[in-house]
Amino acid sequence: MQTKWRYTIPWHIVFLLFITTLLFPILFAIGSSFRPLEEAYNDVLNFIPWNPTLENYRIFFGSMDVIQITFNTFLIASCVTLFKVCTSFLAAYAFVFLKFKGKDVLYFLFIATIFIPFSVTMIPNYLVISDIGLSDHLVGVMLPQLADAIGIFLLHQSMRTIPMSLIEVARLDNLSHRRIMKDIVLPLVKPAVTSTSIWFFILSWNEYVWPVLMLKSVEQYTLPLALQMYMSSEGGTHFTVAMAVAVVTMIIPLLLYLTFQKYIIGTFTSSGIK
């Protein structure tokens, strides 16, 4: 028993340090959001608010239309998630259950796009969206994100576990592909669809680079863009207010993840991603 503990204690210490490293930014943001600016500057690394105040939240809610900004963020994340899940589901169904020439090659090409850096497609997307007059518009932010190869891959891996004979029997009973997707496939891959949806929502909610390129008007801003308004190149003149914005920004994704984390972890595990 002593030998066992001798080998496990160092690993527990490593894991504890790793978890502490991951949690520190969250605890720092929460604690700093309740600290006065002067106190925070005098002792930056100490995130415990000895004199807690709501002033940072009052400044944020008083200086910006938080409801409109939150609605913008929610609208973009919801629409992008809906379209991504629908296109991923339809594409995955076609690659798994339909037979057509070049299916494997086409699937490989779709998956290969995962490895294309965003910086490669950023400028072409920006030029196209600007040319069609959708810059500084929420639709311009959504349009290039309506499909995702990662979603196709995750749902493809989940649908592969469905016996092909089940689909063949349904086809012999003259069920349409729409009925098969709705009544057979979707209930069987519902956990994967749910976790993929939450994953897409969190990614879209936290998106910063693409919205900051497209959106110029404050009334069109999302929460990550509102966060950068309180930060400067010198490190942040109102960083306690920025931490308050960060707390507001993380609430909904954090609640979604905590609620559906077993589906998210289960999907990546079943897909072979560790």
N, C-alpha and C positions, 0 to 999 in steps of 0.2 A: 504493500500500500504506500509506504514511504517512497519507494522508487517511482511509483506511478505519479505521485504528487510532485516529485522532483522534476519530472519532465513536463507536467501539465501547467505548473505555476508560471514558468516563463511565457508560455503561450497565452495564458490568461492576462498577464501583464501587457503583452504586445497588443492583444485585442482591446484591452481597456484603454490603452494609449491611442489606438486607432479610432475607437468610438469617441473618445474625448476630443480628438482632432476634428472629427466630423461634426460634433455637436457644438463646438466652441463658436463658430460663426453665427449659428442660430441664437445661442444664449447671449452672445455679444450684441446682436441686433436688438433682441428683446430688452435686455437690460439697459442698453444705451438709449433706447427710445423713451425711457422713463427718467433719464438723467438730465439735469440742467446742462447747457452747453459749456459753461465755465468749468463745472465739476468734471465733465467728460474730457475736456482738454487737459486739465491738470493731472488726470490719471486715466489715460486712454485704455490701458489693458484691463483695468478693473471694471468689469461690466455690472457689478452689483450696484443698484441705485440706492445710495444711503439716504438721499433726500428725493424720493420719487415725486414726479410731477407729470401732468398730462399736457404741459405747455407745447411740447413738440407735436402732439396730435392736434391741438387747437390751431397751431400755425398751419399745418398741412390742410386740415379741413376748412380753414378760413381763407387760405390763399388760392385754392384750386377747387374746381367743381369735381369733387371726388366721386360723386354718384355717376356723372357723365363719363369720367375716365374709367371707372370700374365697369360701367356698362360697355364701353368700347372694348375693353379687354375681354370681357365675358362674351361679347358678340363675336369677336374674331376667333377666340378659342373654341367656342361652340360650333360655329360654321365650319371652321377648318377641320375640327374633329369629326363632324358629321360627314363631310365630303370624303375625308381620308378613309374613314371606316367603310363607307359605302363602296368607294372605288377599290379598296383593298379586298373587301369581301367578294365583290363580283369578279375581280381579276383572279383571286385565289381559287374560287370555284371553277373558273374556266381552266386554269392550269392543272387542277387536280382531276376534275371529272369529265371535261370535254376532250374530244380527240380532234386535233387539227394539225396540219402540216407545219413543222417548224416550232412546235410548242416548247420543246426543251431549250432551243436556241433563244427564243423570245423571252422565256423565263430567266435564262442566264443573263441576258442583256438588261432586263429589269433589275435584277439583283445587283448587277455590276454598278448600277448608278448609285448604290449606297456609298461607294468608295470615291465618288466624285466630290471634291471639296466644295463647300458653299461659295468660296471665293471665285471659283471658276464660273458659276452660273449667276453670280450676284449682278455683275455689270450687264450682261444680256437681258436678264429679267428687268432690271431697272430701266433700260432703254425701251423695252417693249411696253412696259406699264406706262412710262411717260408718254410714248407716242400715241397710245390710245386714250390719253387724258385721264388716267386714274391715279396719278400721283397725288399725294396729300388726300387720299380717300381710303376708307377702311376696306373697300372692295379690292383696291390695289395691293393691300397687304395680304388679303386672303388668296387672291387668284393664283400665284405661283405655288401655293401650298395645298392644293386640293387633291393631290395624290402623293403616295409615299411608298417606296419600295420596301421599306422595313415592315410596314403593315401587311403588304402582300406576302412577305416571307413568313411572318409570324402566323397569319391565318392559314397560309399554305401548309405549314408544318402541322397545325392543329387539324386541318381537314384531311390530311393524309392518314390519320388514325381511323377515319370512317371507312368501313368495308365498302369496296366498290360494288359488291353484290347487292348491297342495300339500295344503292342508286339504280342499279340495273333492274331490280325488281320494281322499283317505283316507276321507271320508264316503261316497263312492260304493262303496268297498270294505267298507262296513258297519262301519267302525271306530267304537267309542264315543268320546265326548269324553274319557273317562278314558284310553283307549289313545292317543289323539292327543296329549294333554298329556304323557303319560309317555314315549312312544316317538318323537315327532316334535318337539314344541315345546320340551320341557325340554332335550334335548341341544343344540338350536340356540341357546338363550338361557342356557346354563349359565354362561358368563363373567359375564353380567349378574346372574344369580341369586347367584353366588358373591360378587361385589363388593357387591351390595346387602345380602347377609347380613352381611358383614364391617362394612359401614357401620352397619347397625342394631345390631350387637353392640357396636361402639365407643361409639355414642351412649348405649345403655342402660347399659353399664359405667360411663360417666362421669356418669350422671344423678345430680343432687344435689337439686334443688328439690322434685320430687315425693316422693322417698323421705323427705326430712327432714320433710315435712308428715305423712306417714303412719306412719312408724316411730318409736316412742318407747322401746322396750326395746333395750338394748345388744346382746342376743343376736340381734336381728333386723337389726342395722345392716349397711350395705354399706361398702365401702372409702372412698368419698367422705365418708360420714358419720363414719367413724372419723377421717378427716383433720381435720374441724372440731373434734373434741374436744381437739386440741392447739393450737388457735388461740383467741385472745381478741380482744375488741373493740379492745384497745390495740395489736394487731399480732402477738401470738403470744408467750406466755410460754415455750413449748417448740417454737419454730418449727423447730429442727433435727430434732426427732422428727417434726414434721409433714412435713418434707421427706423423711424416711425413708419415711413412709406414702405420700407422693406418688410416690416411686420404685417402691414395691411396686405401687401402683395403676396406674402407667403401663406396667409391663412387658408384660403380656399384650396389651393393645390395640396397643402399639407393635410387638410381634413379629408380630401378625396383619396390621397394616398393611404392614410391611416385606415380609412374605411375599406378600401379595395386592395390592400397590399397583398393579401393571399392570392388573389387572381393574377396580379402583376408578376409576382415571383413564380407562381405556377406556370404561367405562359412562357416565361423565359427558360424555365427549367425543362419544360416539355419540348422546347424548340432547340435544346442543346446549347443554349447560351448560359454560361456560368458567370 
